Amino acid sequence: MYKGASITVLDESEGTGDRADNNHMDVMELNLDISGELLHIRIGVKDQPAKLADMVPLARSLSAKIISLVKQHNSDNGHTIPCFAGCSQYCAIWFLSQFLRHCA
């Protein structure tokens, strides 16, 4: 992500407490239950308008982490994952449907 972004996914080491002082950002902490696993995300937010370009990296990072947890959950429970070379779009849709099924 570029330094001017108004929304940034933070590493655990970035910022302590409610501020990421080095970037002058407030810190939002999210804890999501994904198939029984806790997903902890720290997001730095600047007090300025967010552009779509600021939100896309967050959405990609969040979806990659959710997909990883759902994939691990399915594997741990003996479910096969229908993957083959070049199927990333299909897999993303399949994983999202599995995630939504678990949330319902």
NORVENMO-V685321 format. One record per residue. PSI is psi in whole degrees, 0 to 359 (* if undefined). OMEGA is omega in whole degrees, -180 to 180 (NA if undefined). Layout:
PSI|OMEGA  PSI|OMEGA
This chain:
147|-179  156|-173  333|-178  359|-177  140|179  347|178  128|-177  134|171  126|-176  147|169  161|179  331|-176  346|-176  124|177  140|175  150|-180  223|-174  1|-178  144|168  84|-169  324|-177  339|180  5|-178  51|-179  146|167  151|-177  127|173  134|177  128|179  137|173  114|-178  137|175  110|-180  105|180  40|178  358|178  141|179  125|175  115|-179  125|-179  136|174  128|-177  127|174  133|-177  123|175  155|178  73|178  160|180  141|178  138|175  161|176  321|180  336|177  329|-175  330|-176  313|179  324|177  313|180  318|179  316|180  314|180  315|-179  324|178  320|179  320|178  315|179  318|179  315|179  318|179  319|178  315|179  318|179  313|180  317|179  316|179  333|-179  15|174  14|178  136|176  149|-179  120|-175  81|-178  150|174  166|-177  132|176  16|-175  22|-173  322|179  317|178  314|-178  317|-180  317|179  317|-179  314|-180  319|179  318|179  323|178  318|178  313|-179  325|178  320|180  333|-179  335|-175  *|NA
